Amino acid sequence: MKIFNYLLLFPLLFYGKTQLDSVDYYFKYKKFEKAEIYLGNYLKTNPNDLKAVELLGDAYGHQKKWDQAIDCYKKLVKKNENIANYQYKYGGALGMKALAISKFEALGLIDDIREAFLKAAELDPKHVNTRWALVEFYMQLPGILGGSKSKALHYAEELEKLSVVDGFLAKGYIYEYDEDEELAEKYYKLAIKEGGSMWCYDKLTEFYEKRKQPEKAISNIEEAKAKHKRNALHYQMGKIAAQYNIELHKGEECLHTYIENYSPSDGVPKAWAHYRLAQIYLHKRNKKEAMRYIDLAISELPKTKYFKEEKEKIMRL
């Protein structure tokens, strides 16, 4: 089994005014260890507060403490097995644990994962995340263990009825996984046409990058930049230019723009933009500038091995 796409597995949950107000702050600023401690203490005196149990499971999940997360969600399922989100999170935590252990050990979790996801789908016909999980589950599971492209497509169709964009993206994922590049590209483009969100553009860009089609990736990013004023797109452009030694001038400009307008919400630290600039200047055989930017990258993130390896290449120029 490959990695599940569980970026949406543990959404940040915020509630009205309760004793759990402090947890909102911890989740908002990704202080999950503090959330874990706070909720653990709270549950000592409020052991039956299911909302707190769920939040504690989420805090564990964000820290990849899958056994503890499983315990929390299992408690929720035992208390009320007819809540779709409990089943979904329980199945998701089991799935993530399966990825962290040996394949032989993971076999023992497959039936429980499938049962939880199917129960969640049955309980809530409109639960989008569960259907996404089932699409990935049936595609990534080997056929001998129950994997099935036709079942994955079934849930993609259900997704499309709930959200046309999600349905197109799910089909793009299925055909990409099945190595049908023509259909995968078709559905990712349909998702962009239907929704046009950054997520849609990112999926198509990633698709092109995986297939070493940098020209198409750059064209897609250009289109995204025209629609979405996101600084992160400048880094994406610069990264592809640096990796594939194309559009170097454009990539250089984009990386300088990214650095100039950088904020933590952009996601990628400035050090990586400096690293990409060093790669571009190396392509241009400008050793002085390449060395300047790789030294900046190393000073910001000194333990990153890629930066040190790049510096060795520059020194050999």
Secondary structure, 3 states (H helix, E strand, C coil): CCCCCCCCCCCCCCCCCCCCHHHHHHHHCCCHHHHHHHHHHHHHHCCCCHHHHHHHHHHHHHCCCHHHHHHHHHHHHHHCCCCHHHHHHHHHHHHHHHHHCCHHHHHCCHHHHHHHHHHHHHHCCCCHHHHHHHHHHHHHCCHHHCCCHHHHHHHHHHHHHHCHHHHHHHHHHHHHHCCCHHHHHHHHHHHHHHCCCHHHHHHHHHHHHHCCCHHHHHHHHHHHHHHCCCCHHHHHHHHHHHHHCCCHHHHHHHHHHHHHCCCHHHCCCHHHHHHHHHHHHHHCCCHHHHHHHHHHHHHHCCCCHHHHHHHHHHHCC
